[in-house]
């Protein structure tokens, strides 16, 4: 449990202890107004006593509240989903408490309160809270707060669960000065939803706000905004984040796994913008002492991950205006930017004044009226971009534009803008893949910008080769693409790329790696519905684990396998050691052809080879990893009703049936472990006959044997095409006394599924 959660839990316990000592004399029975006479205990009397306040009123009761009440002891108001407290436009605060008093509102609706603002002067905070102005801690549990001005102001810590805030006016609906824990709550049609300085927002919905949804001003502790949705925000960005932290020191603000859709920030960004309290103070004409005090505040750091930004509009930065001048910078991992629009620079993101690091990102179909259809970096900013896809963006000056930009293993393709527009010697570009950008792949690139590998389609980028990358609909290079082996491996394994590609597949070949975002075709097929579903963003994808491009949850290093496999056909490729050069007994000429064919296939691998193997009347599915021979995944057909087993490298997962749990154990080391395909042929093939065909292909037939705990032997046929690549592998024989036959088809246009056993 985090420190903030422990603090909030302890606060709740203390609140209940205080409440238990002072209850009013029975439930509220006056169900018309707070001061109603003659019907029993009224709300005014109950609030004067404090403690646990309940209601003996029928469902749908509306109690008119005319007074303002100062709580003298910690108080719980339990509405039981029966009662609405209605201010009918009267001035609040309805409830006020000191810093030693704690307040809980539960299963209650409160509405219709107005507020006269009272400034405190200096650097102090304004006094808000037409419904509740809490000097201490507060909790809202299943509460509806409606049609009020600045309704909730909590100076201490606040916990809000399963609550709804609708149609509130004037400014922030909920202000929290201490640590906030906001969960499973909805903010709809308010002027501004939430202002906070520390804590978390989780699983909340913010829609149709007329101002910014959430603002983090001078963070006093860590902040996390997670698994929430922001849509239809108008008149300001969905999130406003302060560049600086509070007096307590630098803080980190995390924004993770949220959806930002159809927000319009006006002159600012649509989804996220950064504020500078010093400049705001200057604009207000504040004194020099105030400006100096604010200037001395420490910076904040920003971490974004696996968010989706779709259809947002802004004046600068369709999704994000990253003004990072007084910050520790921003890191973005796995964020998706699709269909965002900026009237000025940065169709998706505009950067200035600091350092932005982006990886595993998608920029698709964004549009800018100024510089940077996808990304614009100002003269005083810098950015590093890696393992990222920039496609189909549109603008007048370029898809990616700026000065101090570093791009490593980025694919920029099919943009209706110059693909890459860099203008200073500070730019660095490596392992870049540029294809079919219009009017050109590059413009204005300074000499020496390209370091490491690269490929372009039109010759506009001085210093890198020209050629066709053979990209598919998902911008993955086809198996025969020169982009798959033209990268600089030192860049692929460097700090920016981290030895993985866009969907976290390993880049560990010591001699070569791929250009652009993909090291090879991902093992999971992508949905063809790319216009309706953002490319590579399906939560069912193996690499997503509920967040796009998230590494497997137990991935400690880029080379470790998943520890929680499923019965689907996904897997994580692990690197393997180079093959040994042991000599076998097969004839020299045919075995050389076989080994050459396998080596050629490994240099241009397909996603996966699916093999049906028949043992008696039972068909088993084998998925052989031809990219890394010796590492394979086996899935026994679930229709068999028997045990299932998956082997990756030296670990095994097994279960006795579909509903049984998976058990993870090390694979037993023994001479019977499955060999690589090359070792199998090198050491076990004999009696070969090589038959050539008129089209340049040839077939090699022979006898092969190996042991995998049981001796297996039989006839084998390998067909090799005119280019030296294998086309078909067929075997028929025995493993012990059990008949075994299989057929493996190779295709360089994609994986082939053999519909039935041979």
N, C-alpha and C positions, 0 to 999 in steps of 0.2 A: 504494500500500500504506500502511495506517495506521501510526502510530508504534508502537502495541502489537504489530501484526503483524511489523514490522521487528525489534522487540526479541525477540519469540518466535523468529523465524527465526534471528537471530544467536545466540540461546541454544542452539538445536538444533545449529548448526554447532560451537559451542564444546564442547558435550557430546561430540559425535562425535570432535573432535580429541583431547580428553582421554582418551576411551575407547580410541582407536586405539593409545595408547602403553603400555597395560598390560593384556594379555589373560591369563587363566588358562591353564594348560598343557593345552589340549584341552577337549572338551565334557564335561559332567557325564554320567557313565555309571552312577552309583549312583542307581537310580530308585525306591527304597523310602522312604528317609528322608534328612534333611539330613546326618546323621552316619554313614550306613551305611559299613561297612568292607568292604574286600576286593573291591569291584566296580569299582574305578577311582575317578576323581575324583568326590567328592561335593559337594553344594551348599555345605556349610560351607567347604570348601577353596576352592571357586570364588569365594565371596563374600569370603573373606579376601584373595584376589588382586585381585578387581575386574576392570574392563575389560569385554570382551564375553563374556557367559556364554551358552553354548548347551547343548542337551541331546541326547544320543544315547539316547533312550528311546522305546519304542513309543507309538503313539497311545493316549490314554486313561490315561496314567500319572498316579498320584496320589502325590506325595512328601510324607511326613509331616514337618512342620517343628517342631522342639522348641526351637531356639535363637533368640536375638536377636542381630542382627549390625549392627556399625557399619562403614559403608563408608568406606574411606580414600582411594579414588580414584573418579572418575566411572565409573559402571557402567551397562551395558545388559544386561538379562536378556531374552533372546530365547527365548520358549517354543515357537515354531513351531506353535502350535495343538495341541500334543501333551500338555502338562503342566499339572497342577493342583497348586499348593502349598497344603497343608491344615494349619492350625494346630490342629485338633481341640480348640478351646476354650482353647488356651494363651495366656498373656499376651504382648502385643506391647510395643513395636513390633518387628515382624519385621525391618525395615530402618530404620536411622537414618543420616542424613548431615548433615554440617556445611554452612554457607553457601557454602563453596568447592567443594562436591562436588555433582555433578548426576547424576540418576538417570533411566533410561528403562526402563519395563516394556512389553514388546511381545508380543502374541499369546500371552497367558498367562491362566490363571485362578488367583485367590488367594482363599482362604476360611477361615472358622472361627477368627478371632483375637479375643481379648478385650483389654480395656484398663483399667488403673488410672489414673484421672485425676490429673494433677499440676498444681496451680495455680502460677502464677508470682507472684501478688500484684500489688498496685497496679493500674496501667492495662495491664499486660502481658497477653498472650494465654495462654489455657490451652494445655497441651501435649497434643496428641491424636495419632492415627495408629497404630492397632494393626497395620496392615500396613506403612505407610510414614510415617515422620516425617522430612520433608526440610527441612533448613535452607537449602538452595539451591533450584535449579530442578528441575522434574521433568516427564516426559512419559509419558502412558499412551496406547498405540496398540493398538487391538483387544484390550483387556483386560477380563476379567470380574472384578468385585470382589463377593464374596458373603458374607452371613451373618457379618459382623464388626462390632465396636464402633468407631465413629469411625475408619474404616479408613485414610483418606488425609488427611494434613495437610502442606501445602506452604507453607513460609514465603516462598519466592521465587515465581517465575513458574511457571505450570503450563499445559501443553498436553494436552488430552484429546480423542482422536478415536476414533470408531467403537467406543466402549466401553460396557459394560453394568454397572450397579450394582443388585444385587438383594438384598432382605431384610436390609440392614444396620441395626444398632441403635444406641441410645444417644444419638444426636444427629446432627450433620452427617456425612454419608457422605464428602463431599469439601470440604475447607477450603483456600482459596487466599488467602495473605496478600499476594502480589504481583499481577501481571497474569494473569488467567485467559483462556484461549481454549478453550472447550468446544464441540465440534461433533459432530453426528451420533451422539449418545450417548443411552442410555436409562437412566432411573432408575425402578425399580419396587419398590414395597413396602418402602421404607426408612423409618426414623423421620423423617429430615430429609435432603434430598438434597444441597444445595450452599450453602456460605457463601463470599462473595467480596467484594472491595473495589474491583476494577477489571477491565476486560476485557469479554469478550463470551460470550454463550450463543447458539448458532445451530443450528437444525434438530435440536433435542433433544426427547425425550418424557419427561414426568414424570407417572407415574400411580400411584395407590393409595399415596401417601405417608401416614404416620400423623401427620405434622407438616407444617410449612411446606416447600414444595418448594425455593424459592430465597430466600435472604436476602442483602440488600446492606447491610452495616453500615459506616457511616462511610466512604463511598467515597473512595478515595485517587486515583482517576482516573476517566475517563469509563467508563460501563457501558452495554452494549447487550444486550437480550434480544430475540431476533428469530426468527420462523418456527418457533416451538416450540409444543408442545401440553402443556397442564396439565389433567389430568382425574382425578377420583376422589380428590382430596386431602382428607384428613379431619384434624380437630384443629387446624387453623390455616389461614390464607390461603395460596394458592398462592405468592404473592410477598409478602415482608415487606421494605419499603424504609425505610431510615433517613432521617429528616427532615434530619439533619445530615451533612455530609461530614467527611473527615479533616482533619488539620492543614494539608495542602497547599493548601487554598483551596476555594472552591465548585466543585462538580462537577455534571455533567448525567447523568441516568439515562434511557435511552430504552427503551421497551417497544413493539415494533412488529410487526404482522402475526402475532400469536400467537393461539392458540385456548385459551380458558379454559372448560371445560365440566364441569358436575356436580361442582363442588368445594364443600365445606362447611367454613366457617371457624369454626363454633361461635359464640361471642360476638362474634368479629371478622367481617370481610368474607370472602366466599367466595373471591375471586380476588386482590385486592391490598389491602394495608393498610400504613399508615405507622407506624413506631415512633419513640419519643422516648427517646433514651438517657439524657437527664437525668431524666425521670420514672422510668425503670427503675432508675436509681441511687438515687433517693430511696426507691423502694419496697423496695430491698434494704438500706436503712439505711446507704448509703455516707457517707464523711466529707465535710465541707464542701469540702475541697480537691479531691476527686474531682469533686464536683458542679460546682464552679466551673470546673474544667478542661474538663469536657464542655460546659458552657454557653457557653464561649468558642469552640467549634468553628463553622466556617462552615456556611451552609445549602447544601442541594442543590436542584437544579431537576429537574423530571420532564416528559418528553415522551412521550405515548402516541399511537400512530397505527395505524389499520386492524386493530385487534384485534377478536376476536369473543368476547363474554361470554354464555354460554348455560347456563341451568339451574343457576346457582350459588346457594348459600344462605349467609346470614350473619345474625348478630344485629343488626348495624348496617351497612347497605350490602350488598345481596345480592351485588353484584360488587365494588364498590370503596368503602372507607372512606377518604376523602381528608382525613386530618388534616394540614393544611398549615401549622400555626402557625409552625414554624421553618424554612420552606423558601422558595425563590424562586418557588413556585407550580407549577401543573401545567397543561399544554396537552394537549388531547385532540382529535385530528382523525380523522374517519372510523371511529370505533369503533362497534360494533354491540352493543346490550344487549337480549337477548331471553330472556324466561322466567326472570329472576332473582328471588329471593325474600329479603326481609329480615324477621326477626321484629320489628324496631323500625323506625327511620327509613331511608328511601332504598331502595326496592325494587331499584334498580340501583346508584345512587351516593348516598352521603351525604358532604357537604362540611362541614368546620369549620376555623376558625382561619387561613384563608389564601385565596388567589385561584385559582379554577379557570376555565379557558377551554375551552369545548367547541364544536366546529363539525363539520358534515357527519356527524352522528351519527343513529342510529336507537335509540329506546327503545320496545320493543314487548313487551306481555304480561308486564311485570314486576309484582311485587306486594309491598306493604309492610304490616306490621301497625301501623305508626305513620305518621309524616308523610312525604309524598312517595312516591307509588306508583312513580314513575320516578326523581325526583331530589329530594333534601332538602338545603337549605343552612341551616346553623346560624346562630345570631345573631352569632357571631364570624367567619363566613366570607362569601365573596362569590363570585359566578359570573357569567360571561357566556356566553350560548348563542346560536348562530346557525346558519342553514342546517340545521335539525335537525327530525326527525319524532318526535313523542311520541304514540303511539297504543296503545289497548287495554290500558292499565295499570290496576291495581286497588288501591285502598286507602281507608281511612276518612276521610282529610283532604284529599287533593288529589294530582294527578299531578305537578305541579311546585310546590314549597312552599319559601318562604324569605323573606329580608328583602332584602339587597343583591344583587338579581338583575337582570341586563340580558338581555332576550330580543329578538332581531332576526331577522326572517324565519324564524319557527318555526311549525310546524303542530302543533296539539294537538287531537286528535280521538278520539272513540269510547272515551274512558277511563271506567271505572266509578269515577270519583272527580271531584271538582271539577277542571276542567282547570287552572286557574291560581289559586293561593292565595298572594298576596303581602301583607305586612303593614306595610311601612314606606315612607316617602317616598323612600327610596333606590332603590326599584325603578324600572326603566325598561323599557318595552315598546314595540316599534315593528314595523310590518309583520307583525303577528301574525295568524294564522288559527286560529280556535277553532270547532269544529264537533261538536255532538252528544255533548258530555261530560255525564255524569250523576253527581250531580243537577244540575249547572250548569256553564257554561263558566267562570265566574269567581266568586270570593268574597273579600271583605276587601281588595280592591284600593284603595290610597290614591288620593286625588284627584291628578290630574296624572301618573299613572304611564304613561299611553299617550302616546307621542310618535310622530308619523308615522301611517301607514295602519294599518288593522285591519278585521277582519270577524268577527262572532260569529253564532251560530245561535239564541240564546235570549234576548238582552236583559239578561243578568246582569252584563255588563261595561260599566260607565258610561263613556261617552265614545267608543265606536266603533260603527259602523253594524251593523245586524242584517240578515242575508240568507243565502241558500243559496249555498255555494261550489261546489256540484255536483262533489264529489270522487268520483273513481273508486275502484276496489278498492285502488289503490296510493296513495291520498290525493293524487293529482295533480288539480288543477282541470281540469274539462272546458273545451273550447274556448270555450264561451259563458259561462264563469264570470266574475263581476265581480271575483274575486280576481286575475285576470291583469293588471289594469291599475290597481288601487287602491293600490298600494304607493308609498311615498315614495322616489323615485330617489336622493336624497342618502344614505339609509340603505343602499340596495342597493349603492351604489358606495363606501360608507364602509369604514373599516378592519376592522370586525367581519365584514361580509359579503364584502368583497373583490371585488365585481363579478361573483360567480358564485353558482350555486345549489347545492343538495345534491349533484347529480352533476356539478358543475363546468361547467355550461352558463353562458354569459355572461349577465350582467345589465347591459347597456350602453345601453339606451334612455334618452336624455337627458330624456324627458318623463314616463315612467311605468315602473313595474316591478310584478312580481307580489308578492302577499302570500304568506307562508308559505315552505315549504322549496323549492318548485319554481317556476322561472321559466316553464316550459312543459313539456309532456310530453317526457320523454327520448326521444332518437331511437331507442334500442334498446328493444324491447318487454321488459317484465319477465315472468318466469315466473309463471304463475297459481298455482303450488304454494306459496302464501305461508305455509302452516302447516308444511310440511316444509322449505322453504328460506327463510331469513330474507329479508324484503322487501328488494329492491335490494342483495343481497349475492352475486349470482351472479358468480364469478370470470370468466365469459365476457363479462360486460357490457363494453361499449366503454369506459366510464369507470373500470372497476376496475383493469385491467392487473395482475391477480393479487391486488390489494388492493381492497376495496370503496371506491368514491368516490375513488380515487387519481386525480389529474389525469394527462393524457397525459405520458409520461416526459420529453418535451422541452419541456414547457409552461413558458416563461419568464415569460410574462404571461398573465392569464386570457383574452386575446383571440387567442392564437396557435393555429394549427391543429396537428393531429398531424403528425409527420414520418414516421410508419411506418404508412401505411394498409394495409388488407388487402382481400381480395375480398369481405368481408361488407358489409352495408348500413349500417355505422356511419359516423359523421362527427362532426366538432366544428364547431359553428356559430361563425362569426366575425361581429363587428358590421360594419355597413356604413354608408357615408356616406348622408345624406339624398338622396333622388332630386332630380334637377335639374328645373327647370320649363320645359324647352325645349318649344316649340310645334311641333305636327305638322301634317299636312295632312288628317287625318280630319275628318269632319263633326262639328260641335260637340255636338249633342244625343246621338247614340249613343256617341261617344267619352267624353262625360262619364259616361254610365251605366256604361261599361266600367271607366273609371278609378275610379269610386266603388265598384263591386263589388270590384275588386282591393284597394282601400284597406280596405274592410270586412273582406275576407278576411285581410289582413295584420294587422288589429287583433285578430282571433280565429283565429289560424292553427292548422292541424292539424299533426300531427307531420311529415309528409312526403307529398309527392305522387309516386306512382310512375307513370311513363309508359312504355308500350311504343311504340317507333318502328320501323316496318318500312321497310327499304331493300332492295328486291328481295325475296329470300327469307330475309333475316337480320333477326332481331328484337333490337334493342338496348334495354337498360334505362337510363332516365334517372331520377335521383332529384333533383327540383328542390326547392331550399330556398325554400319560400314564406314563411318567417318573415323571412328577410333577402334580399329580391330582389337579384339580381345575384351572389350567392354560391351556387354550385351544385356538385353532385357528379355525375359521370357514370361509370357502370360499363358497359363494353361486355360483353355477355353472354359468360361464359367458354365456353359451348358453341360459340360461334362459332369458337373456336380461334385468333383473331387477337389483335391488341394490345389492352391494357386501359389506360385513362387515367382519372385522377382529378384534378379541378381544384378547389381551394379558394382563394378570393380570388386572389392573384397567383402561386400556386405550383402546379406540376404534377408528378404522379407517374405514371410510365408503365412498362409492361413488355411484352415481346413475347409472353409466354405465361404459363400458370399456374405453371410451375416456374421461370420466369426471375426475376432480381432486379428490384426496383423501382428506378427511376432518378428522382431528384428534380432538377428544373430550374425556373427561373422561367418563367412563362407569357410568351410574346412579346407585347409591347404592339403592338396594331395596330387599325385601324378595324374589323377583323372579329371582335373579341372579343364574346362573347355579351352582349346587352343585358339589362337588367332587364325583367320582364314588362310593367311599366307603360310604360317607354320604347318597348318593341317595339310596343305598341298605339298609343301616342300618335303615334309617328313613321311607322308603317308601315301603318296600317289605312285603307282607303278603300272607297267604294262600299257603305256600310253600309245595311242595312234592319233596322228594329227592329219585331219582331212581338210584340204583347202577348197573354197567355193569360188566360182567365177567373179563374184562381186567383191572379192578381197577378204571376205570373212572366212573363218575356219572353225572347225569343231575338234575338240580334244576329248577323246574317250579313253577310259582306263579303269583301273581298280584302285580303290582308296580304302584305307582303314585307319582307325584311331581308337583310343580307349578313353572312356569317360566314366570309369568305374566298371563299365561293361565294354567288352570288345565289340566294336561296330565295323562292319566291312561290307562292300558291295560295289556295284558299277556306278561310275560317275561320268557325266557329260558336261563339258563347258563349251559354250559357243562364244566366240570373240568376233566383234565386227571389224570392218576394214580399218577403223581408226585405232584398233588395239584395245577397245573397251569391252568388257564382258557383257553379254546379252542375256544368257540363260545358264543356270546351273541346275542340274538334275541328278538325283541320287536314288538308287533302289538297292536295298540290301537287308541286312539283319543287324540288330543290336542284341547280342546274346541270342536268344531263340525267338525274339519278337521281330516281325517284319517292320521295316522302316523305309519310307520313301518320301521324298520332298522335291519341290520345284521352286526355284528362286529366280524371279525375273527382274532385270535391271532396266531402268528407264531414266534418261537424263532430262526429261520434261516434268518429272514429278514421280512420287512413289506409285508403284503398281500393286494393286491388291488382287491376288489370285482368288477367284470366287469359289473354287472348290479344289480339293486335293487332286493331284495328278492321277 
